[in-house]
Amino acid sequence: MSDEIRQLDDCLSVRAGALYVEDCAAEALAARFGTPLYVVSEGQLRRNARRLQRAFAARWPAELLLLPSIKANSSLALRRILTEEGVGCDVFGEGELEAALRTGTVPGQISLNGPMKGDGLLERAIGAGVRITLDSRAELERTAAAAARLDRRAHIRLRMRPDLVGHDEPSEMSPSGVSVRDAIQRYKAGIPTEDLLAIGEREVRDPNLDLAGIHLHLGRHSADPEVWRGAIDSLAELLPQLRERWGGWTPRELDLGGGFPVPRDPFGRALPQRASAPPRAPDIDTYAAVVCEHLAARLDGLGIRAAEVQLEIEPGRALYADAGVHLATVGNVKRQTRPRSPGSRPTPRTPTCPT
Ligand SMILES: Cc1ncc(COP(=O)(O)O)c(C=O)c1O
C-alpha cells in the first residue's frame, strides 16, 4: 500500500489507498454514522461561496449578491453556514421560504420565485420584507393587492424568459436533441415576452409595488459560457422596450439566475452529445468574465450605468456539488457472464476491490 496522497479535488483525496474528505477518512465516517451518508465539507462550502463572490465582485462595478437556490440542498445546517458567509437565497414555496428565514438569511436577500404563489405566501413574503420574483401578470396584480392589504410596499422583480436567438445547439440535458433555445422556452418558468410587453406603466408604478429589476434563469443546458452572452443579449433587447412602455423605468438590480456548471461536472455523460465532453467545465472566472464584461457593455449601449445596477446570481449546484460526497456500503457484488448489456466491459476474472 502506498503512502502517497493523491488530491482528487479541493476537498477529496486518496491517502494510502483510502478516500478522505478533507482530513476525515471516509471509512471512519461510515463506521461512525452508518451509510448511506452524505458528507459535506464546511470548508469547501465556504471556499465555494467566497470563490463565486470574488469571481463576479472583482469584475462588476456595483454590488454583487449571491442568491443560491435552497433547492440545491435543503440542509438547514448548510444554509446557516451560507448565512454566515453573507449569502442570500432563492426559494420556491412556503417550506423553502421558512427554511431560509429560520436559518437567519437576511429577508431582503431572499428571492421568492416560482410560478405558483398563493395569496398567503405573498403576504408572508411581503410582511417579512422578502423580494418577490414574479412569474405572470396576474401575479403582479395579486402582489399589489396583497401589499395593499398589509399596507406595505412589496419589493418585486419580473422574471423574463430569455429567447436565445441563434442557440440551436442541442441542450446537454436533452436525450432527443431539443435545442438550448427551445428547452428554455418550453420548460422554464418566466413571463412570456408578449405578456411582459403587455404590462402597462400604471401597473408597474402601483404605489404598493417597488419594481426593482429583472430576473432570468437559464438552467443547466450548456457548459458553454457563450450561452450567457445569448441570455444577456435577450435581456438587452427587452430592456429598451420596457423602458419605453414604463416611462423610462430603469432597473437597479439584474438577476441572472443559476445554471453554472459544477467543477466535477458529471452531467449527461450517458448522452451521445456529452460522451466526449471535457472532464471539467470551464472555471467560474471564465463565466464571470463573460457575464460581467458583456452585461456592462450592453447596458452601456443602452445608456444604463453598470455601476448603478446590483448584479445577482443564483448558483445552486455550482456551490454545493463539489463540497461533499455520498458514501454507501457495497453489500454484495454479483457477477454474471450473460446476458451482457451492449458495450459493457468484460468481467474481470479476478475480482478487485479498493482497499
Ligand atoms: C430560479 C432558480 N435559480 C437558481 C437555480 C439553481 O440552478 P443551478 O443549481 O443549476 O445553479 C434554480 C434551479 O432550478 C432555479 O429554479
The ligand as an SDF file (V2000), in Angstrom:
LIG
                    3D

 16 16  0  0  0  0  0  0  0  0999 V2000
  -34.8140   30.2600  -10.0730 C   0  0  0  0  0  0  0  0  0  0  0  0
  -33.6560   29.3370   -9.8860 C   0  0  0  0  0  0  0  0  0  0  0  0
  -32.4560   29.8540   -9.5670 N   0  0  0  0  0  0  0  0  0  0  0  0
  -31.3650   29.0740   -9.3900 C   0  0  0  0  0  0  0  0  0  0  0  0
  -31.4560   27.7000   -9.5540 C   0  0  0  0  0  0  0  0  0  0  0  0
  -30.1920   26.8850   -9.3810 C   0  0  0  0  0  0  0  0  0  0  0  0
  -29.7990   26.2680  -10.5500 O   0  0  0  0  0  0  0  0  0  0  0  0
  -28.3630   25.5050  -10.5590 P   0  0  0  0  0  0  0  0  0  0  0  0
  -28.3870   24.5620   -9.4250 O   0  0  0  0  0  0  0  0  0  0  0  0
  -28.3280   24.8290  -11.8800 O   0  0  0  0  0  0  0  0  0  0  0  0
  -27.3300   26.5790  -10.4130 O   0  0  0  0  0  0  0  0  0  0  0  0
  -32.6780   27.1070   -9.8820 C   0  0  0  0  0  0  0  0  0  0  0  0
  -32.7580   25.6490  -10.0920 C   0  0  0  0  0  0  0  0  0  0  0  0
  -33.6000   25.1050  -10.7320 O   0  0  0  0  0  0  0  0  0  0  0  0
  -33.8200   27.9510  -10.0610 C   0  0  0  0  0  0  0  0  0  0  0  0
  -35.0030   27.4530  -10.3740 O   0  0  0  0  0  0  0  0  0  0  0  0
  1  2  1  0
  2  3  1  0
  2 15  2  0
  3  4  2  0
  4  5  1  0
  5  6  1  0
  5 12  2  0
  6  7  1  0
  7  8  1  0
  8  9  2  0
  8 10  1  0
  8 11  1  0
 12 13  1  0
 12 15  1  0
 13 14  2  0
 15 16  1  0
M  END
$$$$
